[in-house]
């Protein structure tokens, strides 16, 4: 299997761990993706890269860009371009709402993860605002401090128990 089991009928294909480091996530949205046959086979094998990918809204449609789905070897010449733009499947109201939020300064749509849900490929999109270098350092410092507190509490519990 190419990912962790999350819940009933849900399996992660790939996570964009860099996204949570580089951006402050304001809200998340689940969307379907329009894929071709060889792309589905390649995703089942876990051959996909979300680095530097993002989503855009153009002419009332949502598009996922710069996602590299490696060619499926057994497909031969039927393989599509690995970096092609893929249409996201969202309701019109959701697209309109996201388009309005994207109009705010500094916001972007970033894919956080790709996963299977009831046999269909889904993408978790984040409406996010970019972090500055100082904010990234601050977030790392907070995470390390929290880890130290948890470690100290665990040691204290072990000594008393």
C-alpha positions in Angstrom: 0.0 0.0 0.0 1.2 3.5 -0.9 0.2 5.4 2.2 -1.2 5.5 5.7 -4.6 4.3 6.6 -6.6 7.3 7.7 -10.2 6.1 8.2 -13.0 4.2 6.6 -12.2 4.0 2.9 -9.6 6.8 3.0 -5.9 6.3 2.2 -3.2 9.0 1.7 -1.2 9.0 -1.5 1.1 11.9 -0.8 1.3 14.9 1.6 2.8 18.3 0.9 4.7 18.7 4.2 6.4 21.8 2.9 3.1 23.6 2.5 2.3 23.8 6.3 5.9 25.1 6.8 5.7 27.8 4.1 2.1 28.9 4.6 -0.4 29.8 7.3 -3.5 27.7 6.5 -6.7 29.8 6.7 -9.2 27.1 5.6 -9.2 23.7 3.8 -11.4 22.4 1.0 -11.8 18.9 -0.4 -11.9 18.6 -4.2 -12.0 15.9 -6.8 -9.6 15.7 -9.7 -10.3 14.9 -13.3 -7.6 12.3 -14.2 -6.8 10.1 -17.2 -6.5 6.3 -16.9 -2.7 6.0 -16.8 -2.6 8.8 -14.2 -4.9 6.9 -11.9 -2.7 3.8 -12.2 0.4 5.9 -11.4 -1.4 7.5 -8.4 -2.3 4.0 -7.1 1.4 3.2 -7.2 2.1 6.5 -5.3 4.2 8.1 -8.1 3.3 11.7 -7.6 5.0 14.9 -6.4 3.2 17.9 -5.0 6.3 20.1 -4.5 5.8 23.7 -5.8 2.2 22.9 -6.9 -0.7 25.3 -6.5 -4.3 25.8 -7.7 -5.8 28.6 -9.7 -9.3 29.7 -10.6 -9.7 30.7 -14.3 -13.0 31.4 -16.1 -15.1 29.9 -13.4 -13.1 26.6 -13.2 -10.5 25.5 -10.7 -7.2 24.0 -12.0 -4.3 22.2 -10.3 -1.0 23.2 -11.7 2.6 21.9 -11.4 1.7 18.5 -9.9 4.1 15.9 -11.4 2.4 12.5 -11.9 5.1 10.2 -13.1 4.3 8.3 -16.4 2.9 4.8 -15.9 5.4 2.5 -17.5 2.9 -0.1 -18.8 0.8 2.7 -20.6 3.4 3.2 -23.3 2.6 6.1 -25.6 -0.8 6.6 -23.9 0.8 8.5 -21.1 -0.3 12.2 -20.8 2.2 15.0 -20.1 3.3 14.5 -16.4 3.0 18.2 -15.6 -0.3 18.9 -17.4 -3.0 21.1 -15.7 -5.7 19.0 -14.1 -9.2 20.3 -13.5 -10.5 20.3 -10.0 -14.1 19.2 -9.4 -15.8 21.7 -7.1 -19.3 23.2 -6.9 -19.8 26.6 -8.6 -20.6 28.2 -5.2 -17.4 26.8 -3.7 -15.4 28.1 -6.7 -17.0 31.6 -6.4 -16.3 31.7 -2.7 -12.7 30.7 -3.2 -12.3 33.2 -6.0 -13.5 35.9 -3.7 -11.1 34.9 -0.9 -8.2 34.6 -3.4 -8.8 38.3 -4.2 -7.4 39.2 -0.8 -3.7 40.2 -0.7 -1.3 37.4 -0.2 -3.7 34.4 -0.4 -3.2 31.4 -2.5 -4.6 27.8 -3.0 -2.1 25.1 -2.1 -2.6 21.3 -2.2 -1.9 19.8 1.2 -2.5 16.1 0.3 -3.8 13.7 -2.3 -5.8 10.7 -1.0 -8.2 8.0 -2.0 -11.7 8.3 -0.6 -14.2 5.6 -1.5 -12.2 4.7 -4.6 -11.9 8.3 -5.9 -8.9 10.5 -5.9 -9.3 13.7 -3.8 -7.1 16.6 -3.1 -7.1 18.6 0.2 -6.7 22.3 -0.8 -5.7 25.0 1.6 -6.6 28.6 1.3 -3.3 29.9 2.7 -1.2 33.0 3.3 2.6 32.9 2.8 4.8 33.1 5.8 7.9 35.3 6.1 11.2 33.8 7.2 10.9 35.2 10.7 7.4 33.6 11.0 8.8 30.2 10.0 11.5 30.4 12.6 8.9 31.4 15.2 6.7 28.5 14.3 9.7 26.1 14.6 10.6 27.6 18.0 7.1 27.1 19.3 6.9 23.5 18.0 10.2 22.7 19.8 9.1 24.3 23.0 5.9 22.4 23.0 7.9 19.2 22.4 10.1 20.0 25.4 7.1 20.5 27.6 5.5 17.2 26.5 8.9 15.4 27.1 9.2 17.0 30.6 5.6 16.0 31.5 6.2 12.4 30.3 9.4 12.1 32.4 7.6 13.5 35.4 4.7 11.0 35.0 7.1 8.1 34.7 8.9 9.1 37.9 5.7 9.5 39.9 4.1 6.3 38.5 
